[in-house]
Each structure stands twice: as structure tokens, then as C-alpha cells.
Amino acid sequence: MAKIERSQKLFLDALKEKFQGQDPESVKTTFYNFNGVRQSPRKREFMAAAKGIEMERGISMYDPEHCHLGGLPMGQRQLMTYEVSQTGVFVEGDDLHFVNNAAMQQMWDDIRRTVVVGMDLAHATLQKRLGKEVTPETINEYLHILNHAMPGAAVVQEHMVETHPGLVDDCYCKVFTGDDAMADDIEPQFLINIDKLFTSEQAEVLKEQVGKSMYQAIHIPTIVSRTCDGGTTSRWSAMQIGMSFIAAYRMCAGEAAVADLSFAAKHAGVSQMASILPARRARGPNEPGGIKFGVFSDIIQANRKYPNDPARASLEVVGAGTMLFDQIWLGSYMSGGVGFTQYATAAYTDNILDEYTYYGMDYLKDKYGFDYSNPDPAATIAPTQEIVNDLATEVNLNAMEQYEGYPTMMEDHFGGSQRAGVMAAACGLTCSIGTGNSNAGLNGWYLSMLMHKEGWSRLGFFGYDLQDQCGSANSLSMEPDRGLMGELRGPNYPNYAMNVGHQGEYAAIVGGAHYGRGDAFCFDPLIKICFADPSLTFDFSEPRREFAKGAIREFKPAGERSLIIPAR
Amino acid sequence: MAYKPQYGPGTSHVAENRRRQMNPDIELDKVRNVTDEDIVLILGHRAPGSAYPTAHPPLAEQQEPDCPIRKIVKPTDGAKAGDRVRYVQFVDSMYNGPSQPYQRTYTECYRFRGIDPGTLSGRQIVECRERDLEGYAKWLIETEMFDPALTSVRGATVHGHSLRLAEDGLMFDMLQRCIIGDEGVVTYVKDQIGEPLDRAVSLGKPLDDAWVKAHSTIFHSLVGSSYRDDKEYIEYIQRIHSLRTKYGFMPVEE
């Protein structure tokens, strides 16, 4: 380890804004004089709203000055605002609970309502079994019909009910292919244009991976996947695909070949975003617990937008991942309640993790000559134990010293789990970006945890006793427990399944390994291309900015029901 | 060769303080006197002078199964009497609180019997039979494990370990279980769960900055000793991590 000087202190502006008029380096302050919960405009708004609701429904509701600790409301210390990292937008903590943030809901909606379905099997059935001609013209006609049918419209039968387009306006299907000539013949409205959306190097790799095949990126209506679940997505999609083939290619609705098309759309040709979970966490496909970290890093598109800043790209995965896996998956699906939010927000607010990570980038450059702003597989450092130890030790010590040197920052991350996740993430990202190896990144994470625990004689909550103190043994080496490379791990991986404050960061560590190499994708090129689509409601290249928009109530989500309910 | 505990690595005074707290052969300094009744008041589990509620009849009155382990393990007084299991929970400020969560747990495991500690970032709980607990709590409060300003007994609503200190030097406690008077004496006006006490319990004056710095068991580059400077400690952690990575939990030196 060799400490380096870095003067930026990306977190300082946020600390000065949060703790106005106070010295961020002082260890003393005043408490108990903030007027309790009423210091927060958002809490006051909640109290006023609750009053109205109580009058209307006649049942009591939000009453923090009576119900919190028998009459002692929170707010005996300053209730802080937060800057969503690298956005300059300050929000109240409440605005980052997913219930209060439409962008967060939409991010998950957009993943859950998506499947990628190959067209090759269907085209082979049409051509070889039925002797039908498949041409660019027939494909365009099919896509026209599919975009009529997918939201919930009829294409074959008489006297059918249909869905109101205004309620399902987020539902559509586009296609992509690695065949430039074929892509040229597809109507632009139906095409995800790889050349336009990716850098030329990335596009070349992705098109080579896709080859001459063609895939449909399908997004069923948000309102449908919300009413049902992620397992519905492939079923809804397959039904509409089957009916659209029948209509577009003038097939008999009952002929046996339809079964082949259905099988292809439901099973043989479909890529789910997430695999099913075992009985004790029983969920169908396309639910958060089944998303592999490699897949999640492909869903997030920041490396497409910031190809020369793997740290930024990874930090966007952290933000999106902690929101989905901590706030929604563990916090609500698996646990319930509101406490999980602040485990997650610590990792994507106030530029604290950003500062620690860029310190790691500077350290990589200073000590190893690794220029993170020019990602290249040939430039990555060999992932040896010694190098992982050196990188993680230095980044971790720096992070601890920053918390110590700025007591307001320690107060910002007031919980040990918050600090543990953030410090370990910076260590993991530094190791994975620098080495291009996701398992080296995970190993750096666990050294950070051991070092943190010994230095401050504390870590996170009880759960950290388990996975973080045995993680050394199942990270850099996969041999001891027949484990998996990081890309194939996910929220349901043994030891990872029960602990908040980890999964989003793990996903980013996996992504960082590829962003640091300049790879076009991490695990699945189809998913990388699918979520590059600018027509999606949520912009996956800037998840933190989208969350900030949601927090200040400027994000326009899909799945709204105002067309069919009384005006308020 | 008999196992000889080493109580952890490190060349710094923080490391030495940690070993000192853990080592049961060392008698820690008693820095204040607190009566048994005051301990009972702070704990809040029973009224002073009342009988210990029991979870089962005394062991002597029970038909003990013929169990070799029971013959080997001598019951504590609380277990012998059938006391219920209760708790004491401490919050330790990161600004040189004299003990810290894992440090407490390790110390208690070396020094106490019949305990069930739990360790988190902002608090550390130890559970055991009630009369044993009162004895342990008295030791934990009277000795150099405790400072009235930087250590706090809190059953719930523990928020404060990482916050800046109040201007009077006390660690933040939203329930303000203890207050500091004009003469600088810290008194508990609520028990550990936050119920108001019938009478205040004095725990004396906070120890001065030089004392808490000298007795600290936490590395802190701003108010104490820098972790980075204890190279032996850092290398030891790296070594454990490397061995676990390569060999799992059966480490063998190359």
C-alpha cells in the first residue's frame, strides 16, 4: 500500500449543502433543537396529507408525533437531505423510498415486463414446414401486426374485448440483428439500431455475437406485469406473438405448426431476464431474485454512454442494483417495511462511494500505470492475491480515513452496514476494473470487510457476520466450494441471499470487470442490445439521474390508470 | 503444548488496549462505584429488592437427566437458580469510546460464563441469566470498559455511535436517557429501554480526553491512533484473508 494524494473530495459539496453553516471536519454539534419531525418539509407534507385522508376515510393514519416512541418523534438530530450522486439534485430521504419514487418503480417495471424472443425458429417453421415465404416485407408486416396485438388487441377472432391504447402505451416490440443488410430493410420504427446506439467497437462485437439471427425485444404493458408478475411476461408475449404470426402469414389458427411457434416463443427461443427461484423464495421467471449479476450489468447501459469511464459506468450499476436488490427485492419482496432504503441510498448519494472509487482509479494509475480512462483487455493487471490485497487495503484505508477526517460524512453514513457496503464496493470495483476479473473484485470486497471490522471493531448488522467473514474462501478461488464466476452469481447465490447492502454492489463489481476491459457486454449481448432502446420509459444509461427525477416528481411513468378513474 | 491465547495482533497502543481488555489474567482498573441497586435501576428488568423471576425451578429441585456434559459444565448462579435470561446492551461512540462492539464480545467471551453476545455496528448486546447479568453489567460499567459520555446503556433506539458529539461531550441519544449536570456529572434519568426512572442514577464525570485517547480500542486517524500506522495489524489481516482465499478454513502456510 502506498497512500496517494487526491484533492477532489467529491463529497464535500454535498456535505456543505446538507450541514449548512457547519464545519464538516468538526466532531461537535448541537442536537435536540430541530423541532423534531416538523423540520422536514416532506414529513410536514405527509402529516397534512394524512389529515385529509383521515377526514375522508374515518380511520387514523400517519401520526409521527404520537406513534413514534410513544410521543418522541424522530428529528432530534438533523433530518438530512441527500444529493443523488453526480446529479447535483438534492432530495429528501423519503423521496428515495421506491413507493415515493415513480422512476424506481418504472426501472423494475421495465425489466420485469421484458423478454427477448428469437425469430429464427419461427421463421424456420414458416419456411421449411409450411413453405411460406419470409422476406423483409413480411417481417415488417408481422411487426406492424405484433405492435397492434402485443398491448392487448385482437388480430384473428371476431367480437373480442381489447385494451385501451392509452393505458398500455408503453408496450411495443422492436427487433435487432447483426446482419446489416437485413437491418437496412427493417422499418426504422421497429429496429434497435446497434450502430447508432453503441460505439463502433462495441457495435462490431455485438453484431458479431448476434450474427444473422434476428431477435425481438418485447416489452409487455407495465400495467399487466404489475397486476400479474414477471412470470406473465413470456406468456403474454408468446400469446400475442403466436396470434400475430397467424395473422401475418395467413396461417390456420388451429394447425399443428402453431404449436411450434408457441413453443419457440414460450420456451425454446425466449431469454428471460431472471430465472425462477426455489420453493422457499418461490417466484417465477423475471422476478428480481433470479437476475444474474452479469445480466444486470448488461441491463444497465452506462458503459455505452461512458465507455471511457468504467468507474462511472459501475457506479450507475451500484445505484440501480442497490435500488432493485436492496430496496425492492430484499426490502419488500423478502422482508417488508421501510428500513432497507437507507442501506441502498448510502451507495448512490452524496458522491461518497464515487469519491472512494475514483481514489481507487487514481491509485491504479499511480502505482500500476493502469489508465482506467482507456479500457483495454491488454492493459488490465494480473489478478494475483498480492495485487488484490494491495488495492483493497489502500482503498479501504483511505475510505476509513475519509470517514474519520470528516465527521459529518460519518454522520451521513450513520450505520455500519452503510459504511461497510460503500467501502467494500470501492475496493471491489477497484480490483475488478483494474484486473478485468469479477472474482478478483469480489475478493477485494471481502478483504475490505475483514479490515473494516478489525479497524473499528464493528461491521454491519448480524448478517455481515456470515457472508462477509467467510467470503474470502469463496471469491477469488472457485475451487473450495465449487462456486461460480461472478457473472453467473446472483441474489439467490448461497450466502448472498439474505443480506442487504451487497447484491447491487456485487453486480457492479461484475460489470466493472468488463467495463475496465472495454467489453461490449458482460454476459448476454442480446440483453445489452435490448435495453439500449431509447423508446423504453426508463433510461437505463442514467439510472441515478432517473431516480433523481423521480424524487423531485419530474419522472413520467407508464402504467397509469387516470384514463379509467374519476378525475381528482 | 497447551493453547496460549494471543488476544490479537498489533504494535499500537490500541492493539495493546484490546489485548488488555480481553485477557482475563489482567484486572482492569475500577474507575467508579455504582451500587447494585443503581445497576438494577438502569437495567430496568426488575424492581430493586424484588425476587428474581424464574424460567424454571432451581436445578437442585429438578430431575437432571444423566448427561455427561452437565457433569462437566458447572452451572452459573443464575442458571442454578433458574433465572430468566435478560440483557444489557451498550452503545460505544466511535470517538474513543473505551470499548467497541466486537471488542466487547471478545472480552466478554474471555471473562464471563454462560453468555450469548450479539454484535452489531451501533450496539452490542449480551444476554444471560439475570443475576449473572447484574454482576457482569456492574463490572462493565464500573471498570475502564465504560465512560459516561462515550458509552451508553440502551435497550432500544440506539442511534448515536457514529454521530458527532453534542457540545457537552455526550454521545447523541434521541431518548436522552442520561444528562450532564452543571457540575459535569452524568446521570441516568431513564432506564436502558427509555422508561423514566423514579430517581436519577449518577455515573460520575466523563473521563478526560487524554484518558479516553490513551485507553481507546478503536483506530481513528482524527481523534486517536491511525490504523495505517499499525503495520503488523494490517499485514496480519492480509495474511488471514490470503490463507482463507487459498485454502478455505483449513489454512496451511506455503
HADDOCK unambig.tbl for C-alpha pairs under 7 A between the chains (distance, minus, plus):
assign (segid A and resid 27 and name CA) (segid B and resid 164 and name CA) 4.92 0.50 0.50
assign (segid A and resid 27 and name CA) (segid B and resid 165 and name CA) 6.09 0.50 0.50
assign (segid A and resid 28 and name CA) (segid B and resid 164 and name CA) 5.28 0.50 0.50
assign (segid A and resid 28 and name CA) (segid B and resid 165 and name CA) 4.82 0.50 0.50
assign (segid A and resid 28 and name CA) (segid B and resid 166 and name CA) 5.57 0.50 0.50
assign (segid A and resid 28 and name CA) (segid B and resid 167 and name CA) 5.55 0.50 0.50
assign (segid A and resid 29 and name CA) (segid B and resid 164 and name CA) 6.28 0.50 0.50
assign (segid A and resid 29 and name CA) (segid B and resid 165 and name CA) 6.27 0.50 0.50
assign (segid A and resid 29 and name CA) (segid B and resid 166 and name CA) 5.25 0.50 0.50
assign (segid A and resid 29 and name CA) (segid B and resid 167 and name CA) 5.70 0.50 0.50
assign (segid A and resid 30 and name CA) (segid B and resid 166 and name CA) 5.36 0.50 0.50
assign (segid A and resid 30 and name CA) (segid B and resid 167 and name CA) 6.01 0.50 0.50
assign (segid A and resid 31 and name CA) (segid B and resid 166 and name CA) 6.46 0.50 0.50
assign (segid A and resid 76 and name CA) (segid B and resid 174 and name CA) 5.66 0.50 0.50
assign (segid A and resid 385 and name CA) (segid B and resid 242 and name CA) 6.78 0.50 0.50
assign (segid A and resid 389 and name CA) (segid B and resid 238 and name CA) 6.47 0.50 0.50
assign (segid A and resid 397 and name CA) (segid B and resid 228 and name CA) 6.82 0.50 0.50
assign (segid A and resid 401 and name CA) (segid B and resid 221 and name CA) 6.27 0.50 0.50
assign (segid A and resid 404 and name CA) (segid B and resid 220 and name CA) 6.19 0.50 0.50
assign (segid A and resid 404 and name CA) (segid B and resid 221 and name CA) 6.23 0.50 0.50
assign (segid A and resid 404 and name CA) (segid B and resid 222 and name CA) 5.80 0.50 0.50
assign (segid A and resid 405 and name CA) (segid B and resid 222 and name CA) 5.60 0.50 0.50
assign (segid A and resid 407 and name CA) (segid B and resid 164 and name CA) 6.22 0.50 0.50
assign (segid A and resid 410 and name CA) (segid B and resid 162 and name CA) 6.09 0.50 0.50
assign (segid A and resid 410 and name CA) (segid B and resid 163 and name CA) 6.82 0.50 0.50
assign (segid A and resid 411 and name CA) (segid B and resid 162 and name CA) 5.84 0.50 0.50
assign (segid A and resid 411 and name CA) (segid B and resid 163 and name CA) 4.73 0.50 0.50
assign (segid A and resid 411 and name CA) (segid B and resid 164 and name CA) 6.71 0.50 0.50
assign (segid A and resid 414 and name CA) (segid B and resid 162 and name CA) 5.54 0.50 0.50
assign (segid A and resid 414 and name CA) (segid B and resid 163 and name CA) 6.62 0.50 0.50
assign (segid A and resid 415 and name CA) (segid B and resid 121 and name CA) 6.85 0.50 0.50
assign (segid A and resid 415 and name CA) (segid B and resid 122 and name CA) 6.97 0.50 0.50
assign (segid A and resid 416 and name CA) (segid B and resid 121 and name CA) 4.83 0.50 0.50
assign (segid A and resid 416 and name CA) (segid B and resid 122 and name CA) 6.91 0.50 0.50
assign (segid A and resid 447 and name CA) (segid B and resid 241 and name CA) 6.18 0.50 0.50
assign (segid A and resid 450 and name CA) (segid B and resid 237 and name CA) 6.94 0.50 0.50
assign (segid A and resid 451 and name CA) (segid B and resid 237 and name CA) 6.46 0.50 0.50
assign (segid A and resid 455 and name CA) (segid B and resid 218 and name CA) 6.53 0.50 0.50
assign (segid A and resid 455 and name CA) (segid B and resid 219 and name CA) 5.68 0.50 0.50
assign (segid A and resid 455 and name CA) (segid B and resid 227 and name CA) 6.37 0.50 0.50
assign (segid A and resid 456 and name CA) (segid B and resid 218 and name CA) 5.27 0.50 0.50
assign (segid A and resid 456 and name CA) (segid B and resid 219 and name CA) 6.11 0.50 0.50
assign (segid A and resid 457 and name CA) (segid B and resid 100 and name CA) 5.80 0.50 0.50
assign (segid A and resid 457 and name CA) (segid B and resid 101 and name CA) 5.96 0.50 0.50
assign (segid A and resid 457 and name CA) (segid B and resid 102 and name CA) 5.01 0.50 0.50
assign (segid A and resid 457 and name CA) (segid B and resid 103 and name CA) 6.08 0.50 0.50
assign (segid A and resid 457 and name CA) (segid B and resid 218 and name CA) 6.67 0.50 0.50
assign (segid A and resid 458 and name CA) (segid B and resid 101 and name CA) 5.70 0.50 0.50
assign (segid A and resid 458 and name CA) (segid B and resid 102 and name CA) 5.80 0.50 0.50
assign (segid A and resid 458 and name CA) (segid B and resid 120 and name CA) 6.47 0.50 0.50
assign (segid A and resid 458 and name CA) (segid B and resid 121 and name CA) 4.81 0.50 0.50
assign (segid A and resid 459 and name CA) (segid B and resid 120 and name CA) 6.65 0.50 0.50
assign (segid A and resid 459 and name CA) (segid B and resid 121 and name CA) 5.16 0.50 0.50
assign (segid A and resid 460 and name CA) (segid B and resid 120 and name CA) 5.90 0.50 0.50
assign (segid A and resid 460 and name CA) (segid B and resid 121 and name CA) 5.15 0.50 0.50
assign (segid A and resid 461 and name CA) (segid B and resid 120 and name CA) 4.78 0.50 0.50
assign (segid A and resid 461 and name CA) (segid B and resid 121 and name CA) 6.19 0.50 0.50
assign (segid A and resid 462 and name CA) (segid B and resid 119 and name CA) 6.71 0.50 0.50
assign (segid A and resid 462 and name CA) (segid B and resid 120 and name CA) 5.96 0.50 0.50
assign (segid A and resid 472 and name CA) (segid B and resid 241 and name CA) 5.94 0.50 0.50
assign (segid A and resid 472 and name CA) (segid B and resid 244 and name CA) 5.69 0.50 0.50
assign (segid A and resid 472 and name CA) (segid B and resid 245 and name CA) 4.85 0.50 0.50
assign (segid A and resid 473 and name CA) (segid B and resid 244 and name CA) 5.03 0.50 0.50
assign (segid A and resid 473 and name CA) (segid B and resid 245 and name CA) 4.36 0.50 0.50
assign (segid A and resid 473 and name CA) (segid B and resid 248 and name CA) 4.63 0.50 0.50
assign (segid A and resid 474 and name CA) (segid B and resid 245 and name CA) 6.92 0.50 0.50
assign (segid A and resid 476 and name CA) (segid B and resid 245 and name CA) 6.55 0.50 0.50
assign (segid A and resid 477 and name CA) (segid B and resid 245 and name CA) 6.45 0.50 0.50
assign (segid A and resid 477 and name CA) (segid B and resid 246 and name CA) 6.82 0.50 0.50
assign (segid A and resid 480 and name CA) (segid B and resid 248 and name CA) 6.35 0.50 0.50
